[in-house]
Amino acid sequence: MRLFCCPLCGKKLVKQQGTLRCLNRHSFDIAAEGYTHLLPANRKHSAVPGDDKQMVAARRRFLEADFYAPFANKLCELASEAVADIAHPVLLDAGCGEGYYTAQMAAENPQMRTVGFDISKFAVKAAAKKYPGIEFAVASIFHIPAPTESVDCVVDIFAPAVPEEFARVLKKGGRWIYAVPGARHLYGMKEVLYAQPYENEVKDTEYPGFRFEKRVSVQAEITLPDAESIEALFSMTPYYWNTPKEGAERLRALTTLKTEIAFDFLVYQRK
């Protein structure tokens, strides 16, 4: 039985000869890789929203080199803790990208039903192709095609925070694990990009419908060994889009880069 429901009317989706259909006869094709496109045209902010094919490939190369392994390990630990007392838990990875973190959480918790979605069809296609045992869909984080109170844990890694939607899909008492950059995340990269690098703001934010439980910080230092790895990391960041040309040129002239990395995991419980 699939978790995702019709994005147009919210009804249950049933598989019928290569498509998913609801009682209101809305129909969605199942791709060869096994994912479903559940992002209506009127909810797209561009013709092809999200990361493109090249960015998805770069992200996968970077993540699978395990530069962010300390973050993945802590995330798996927190996800396991969040569903420890639940018999048949369901975890939703909101903004799952190419599935790196999704797959690790699923492997760490084989008894847990793990599903993921992202607005990028290229990311979801890559995720579904590599991890066929996980349910993936193309969908918007602002209109999650999942039933009300249907999941036990929502994970959000650097994706937009949409607390009203997360509160809707979470069961009462369910957890939301929200990953944000730590104060000195990628500070070594910033020192190359900007004349006056800055630390990220760190604050505990309260969200309606949730009780803040804790902040868990993870820090490490990494050395990127070649220009390809540096460019892959750069393309994963917001700096890729708003860095002055001179800063980007300085970064692309490097053959190695040492930088701090820091994630803060904010854990909330739905009231």
N, C-alpha and C positions, 0 to 999 in steps of 0.2 A: 504493500500500500504506500502510495507516494504522499509526502508531506505537502508539497506545493499544491495550491488551489488555483482556480481561475482568477487571473488578475483583473478581469472585467466585472465579474459578479460575485466572486468569492466562493462559488460552489466547488464541490469536490470534482477532481479530474479523474477520468477513467481512461485507461489505454484501450484504443480500438484501432487495430491495423496500422501501426506506425504513427498514430496521432494520439493526443490527449484531448478528451472532450468532456464538457460539463453538461448538466441537465438543460441548460439554456442554449445548447448547441454551439457554444464557442469552441473552436478547434485550434489546436496548436501542434505543429509537426514535431516529432522527435527526431533529432539529428542522428546521423550515422554513429556519432560518438556516444550517443545516449542522453545528451542534455536536451532541454526544452527551452525555446525562446519565449519568455513570458513578459516581455517588455513591449506594451502597446505603443504604436507609433506616436500617439499624442502625448506620451510621457518621455519621449526622447528629447534631450537638450541639443542634440546635433544629429546629423545623418548617421554617423558611426560613433556613438558615445563610448567613453572609456579609453583604456590603453589600446594602442594599435598593435599589430602583429609583431613588429620589431621590438617595441617596448616590452611586450609579454615575454619574448624570447630572451631579451637581456635580463629581465627580472629573474626568470627561471635559472639562467646560467649563474647569476650572482647568488641566489638563495641556495642552490644545490651545491655550491662550493662551501656551504656551511659557515659563511662569515657571520650569519645571524643565529647560529646554533644555540648560543646562550639564551636568546629570546624564545626560540622554539621550545627548548627544554622547560623553561619556566612557564610558558603558556600551557603546555601539556599538563604540568603539575597543577596549575590553577584550575584548568578545565576538569581534571579528575576530582579535585577537591570540591568543585561546585556541584557535581552530580553524584557524589559519593554515597548519599543516602537514598538514591532514587533507583527503583527496580529496573525500569526500562527507559533510561534517559534519552532525550533528544537534544542535540546541539545544532545550532544554526550559525554558520560562519557568514556574516553579513559583509559583503565586499571581499570575497574569498580569493580574488585574483586567479593565478594559475594553479592554486590548490596546495601549495607547499605546506602551509600551516594546517590546513584542513586535513590533509592526509596524515600528518603526524599525530594530530589529536585523535583521529579515527583509529590509527594503529595502537596508540597508547591505551585506548578504551574500546576494545572490540565489542563489548556489550552495549555500547552507546550507539544510537542511530545518529550519524553525522551527515548533515546536508549543507550545501553552500550555494551562494549566488553572487553574481557580479554584474555590473552594467556593461562590461566589455565582452562582446561575443567571442573575441579572440582569446581572452583569458579563460573563459568558461569552456571553450572548445579544447584548449590545451589541458585544462584540468580534467575534463571528462575522459579525454583520450588516454591520459596516463593513469587515472585512478577510477577505473570503471565500476568499482564497488560502492562509490559514493554518488548520491543524487545531487546533480548540479542543474542550475538554471540561469538564464540571462534574465535579470530583473532589476528593478530600482529599489534602492534602500529607503526611498521615501514612500513607496507603495509596495510593501513586501507581500508577495503572493503566498501567504501562509495563514492558516486559520487562527482566530483569536484564541489565546491561551493554549497553544499547541506545542510549545518548546520549553525546555527546562533551563537552557543556557544559550545566550547570544554572545558571540565573540565578534569584536569589531577592531580590526588591526589597521589603524591609520585611516579608516574610512570616515565619512561624515557621521556625527552623532545625531541620531533621530530618536530621542527618548520616547516620544509618543508612540511611534511604531514599535519600538522594542518592548515597551510596556504592554502594548496590545497583544503581541504574539507570545510573550512570556507568560507562563503560569504564575500564579501567586506564589511568592517565595523564590522564584527563579532568579538566576544570576545573569548579570550583564558584565562581561569582561571587556574593558575598553583600553586599548593600547595607544599611548600618545608618546611623542618624543620627550626624552628626559632633557634636563637643562643643557647638557653639553653633547647631545647627540650630533654626531658628524661635525664636531667643532674643528677638527683638523682640516676637513674639506672647506668649511666656511672661511678659515684663515687664508685659503688660496683664492676663494671666490670673491671675497669682500675686503675692502680696505679697513673696515671697522667691523669685524665679526661680532656677533652677539649671541648670548645664551638664550635658549627657549624659555618662555614663561612657564613656571610651575605653579599650579594652583589646584585646590580641591574644589570641584564644582558640584553643587547640588542640582538634581534634576527632578522635576515633578513626577510623582509615582514611584520614586526609588529612594532607598536608604543607602547612603555611602558606607561601605564596610571597611575598605583599606586601600592603601597604595603600596604596590610592590615594585621596587626599582631593580633594574638589572643594568650593570655597566660592564664594559670590556674595552679593550683596545685591539684594533685589527690593522693589518698591513696588507694593502692591496698590491699584488705583485706585478701588475702589468696595466697598460693603458686600457685594454678591453674591460678589465674588472672595474677600473675607475669610471669609465663611461657608463657601464651598466648600473653602478650605484647612483651616479649622477642622474641618470634618466628615471630612476625610481623616486626622486625627490621633487618637491615643489620648486626647488632652486633651478631646476632644469628650464622652467618656464619664465622665471623672472630675474635671472642673473644677468648683469651687464655683460656685453660681448667680451670685454677685456678680461673679466674674471673667468668666463668659460674658456677662453683661449689659454689662460694660465694653467687651468686645471688639465686641459687636453694636451698640454706640453709635458706633463709629468709621465714618468714610467713606473713610479711606485708612489704610494700614498699611505701614510700612517694617520689614523684618526680614532678618536674616541667614539664609542657607540653607546647609547643609553635609551632604554625603553622604560616607561612607567606604566604598569598595569593598574588601572583603577577598577576596583570590583564593587559593583552595586547589587543590591537585592531589591526585587520588585515588591512593593508594599501590598 
